Amino acid sequence: QVPNVRQGLLVAQRPGEAHADALCERTQSDEKLNAVAQRWVVPGRLDGACAHIPTFNDEERRFFRLALARAWGMRAFQQTSTSLFGSAASPGCVCTFRTCKSYYRLENECAELLMLAPAVKALEGFNTREWAARYSSDKVTWPVSGASARAPVRLIGSREEHLAQVRALIEGATTSICVVAGYAHVESPDHSEIILKLLPAAARRGVRVRVLFDALPFKGQHNAATQWGMLAPLLPAQKNRTVVAEYLTELRNEVESCPEGTFRVAFFEARCAEAGYLVKSHVKLFAADGRLAIIGGSNMIPTVMAGKNDCDCLVGGTAASDLSTFFSAMWLEQTGETLPAALPSSTPLPCEQNIVWHDTSAPFATGSSRPSILGDDPILAASVALIDSATEEVCLCYGFSGLMAPLVYALSRASARGVRVRVLLNSHFSCDLRPPMRDLAAGARALLLAAPTAEVYLTGPRQPGDVREEEVEAFVPYYPEPGSDECFRHPFTFVHGKYIVVDRARCSVGSWNAWARSAFHEAELQFYADSSSLGTALAAKWVEAANRHAARVSASDLLPGGIWAPLGCFLCVPFGTFVHDCLADVEAAAVIG
């Protein structure tokens, strides 16, 4: 492939084939974007209707098994110590036992470690401070500034509404449905219904259905379902393993039973050309007929665990057609199949007449990140510019985070200007992944040291086993016994939304998480809008989530080994030194000050 940049569009072009355009922010020069575009090596071909289910190679399998043996051994040791001597005697970090619910969950954690390990290795010795300097105020712009494109937008209000919208898009589509998801929550009955029933039904009535999952998580799911052979009945979560195995079989059967060319499923695979590590697609998109699209943090639909605390927008008009065009380029690069031009269907979807838009004509832009060892991230640049534009308030919510220097310093500048800075993050009490937890706590601590008046809230206990509705205010969590396990047993809400809203008027919503992975390892897709109606709704969403599910924390609460921060272990391994270099610089500045 010979990608190039033309008029702000990232073009994936094959000799002798039509090109497809994908919107890409021009926060860097065309030359820089062009260089970044050429940093991926992809298989670029799909043979048959459904690609082969991705599996671990021998080296990956060895890594996984060693990591899992280590994690299971540590969990067993901690469980035994706790049962014999009490919870206060539980040794080591909380990641393998107290904040991880089961041995089965540890398989997912070790698969995540496997996905990250090559990129982490490639970043050894990387100069994070030089990298952060690329995102200074004078080098970034807000993508919507001067934008002429406008589109209707609605903030989806709940999981139930999201499910209803997806079903309506599928049932009403007449020409095309395109889906991108980083993860497939195959154990969810709603996910299975959509993939194995509703989408095949649409394909059988002539709708062109294309689904692109990321390959890396599927490797872990396939491994969990198949690696144990005859030992599987003896292992925990056998029902889950059976569900996954049946899904993987049914997926191929359903796709191949549809009329030829109507339903195709592929798995995203790309490798950083210079460093050799695998890149992950974290993009989330659901679009129908080029007329309506859902963009945000949900992998097709929100999980039950996140509920209404994911964040997705329904968009129409030019925004929907632009996002459909983005999909066409992504699909072409991954499979070699050129899709028809993503022009909006002339026939309105039946559900369109019932949509109550938050804004019927919002100025907007869309952006994507194309990670590589170069570390160029247009969405990070847009986020810094957005925060720098604040005059009154910044509300930031991220399902996963490792606040690094560009974001910490932008938020610190805003706080110094008198802007109210409000940050809502998860914690190891609520997150479904252990590897990011050390970076999450360290990044939040760096922000509080750099901007002491910032309001930082983490999802977790207010009192033992109790999450109460109350005003967002500072408080000290109370535990009857230091180190008690009681505070770890409550099923805390997972706030999976990924958004920033500034002055309740400028908004960024999408799949992007506030960490360095998006620049180096995970491809993302984002929607930006200037809209006071959408901004007001997003700010209200932030306040409700903080009121219901989060505790305000201080910098001292986030010291390693405290109630809010893991002590550190091989599971919660930092992604490079981005967060910890920032924290060290902030701590040094505080000492000098």
Sequence and secondary structure as in RCSB ss.txt:
>XXXX:A:sequence
QVPNVRQGLLVAQRPGEAHADALCERTQSDEKLNAVAQRWVVPGRLDGACAHIPTFNDEERRFFRLALARAWGMR
AFQQTSTSLFGSAASPGCVCTFRTCKSYYRLENECAELLMLAPAVKALEGFNTREWAARYSSDKVTWPVSGASAR
APVRLIGSREEHLAQVRALIEGATTSICVVAGYAHVESPDHSEIILKLLPAAARRGVRVRVLFDALPFKGQHNAA
TQWGMLAPLLPAQKNRTVVAEYLTELRNEVESCPEGTFRVAFFEARCAEAGYLVKSHVKLFAADGRLAIIGGSNM
IPTVMAGKNDCDCLVGGTAASDLSTFFSAMWLEQTGETLPAALPSSTPLPCEQNIVWHDTSAPFATGSSRPSILG
DDPILAASVALIDSATEEVCLCYGFSGLMAPLVYALSRASARGVRVRVLLNSHFSCDLRPPMRDLAAGARALLLA
APTAEVYLTGPRQPGDVREEEVEAFVPYYPEPGSDECFRHPFTFVHGKYIVVDRARCSVGSWNAWARSAFHEAEL
QFYADSSSLGTALAAKWVEAANRHAARVSASDLLPGGIWAPLGCFLCVPFGTFVHDCLADVEAAAVIG
>XXXX:A:secstr
   EEETTEEEE  TTS  EEEE   SS HHHHHHHHTTEE      SSB       HHHHHHHHHHHHHHHHHH
HHHHHHHHHH GGG  S STTTTSS  HHHHHHHHHHHHHHHHHHHHTTT  HHHHHHTTSGGG   TTTT   E
EEEEE   HHHHHHHHHHHHHH SSEEEEEES   TT HHHHHIIIIIHHHHHHTT EEEEEEEHHHHHHHHHHH
HTTGGGGGGSTTHHHHHHHHHHHHHHHHHHHHS TTTEEEEEE EEETTT  EEEE   EEEETTTEEEEESSSS
S  TTTGGGS EEEEEHHHHHHHHHHHHHHHHHHH          SS  GGGGG   SEEEEEEEEEEE   TT 
  HHHHHHHHHHHT SSEEEEEESSB   HHHHHHHHHHHHTT EEEEEE  TTT S STTHHHHHHHHHHHHHH
 TT EEEEES SBTTB       B     SSTT GGGGSS       EEEEETTTEEEEES  BSTHHHHTEEEE
EEEEE HHHHHHHHHHHHHHHHHHEEE  GGGGSTTSTTS    SSS  STTHHHHHHHHHHHHHHH 
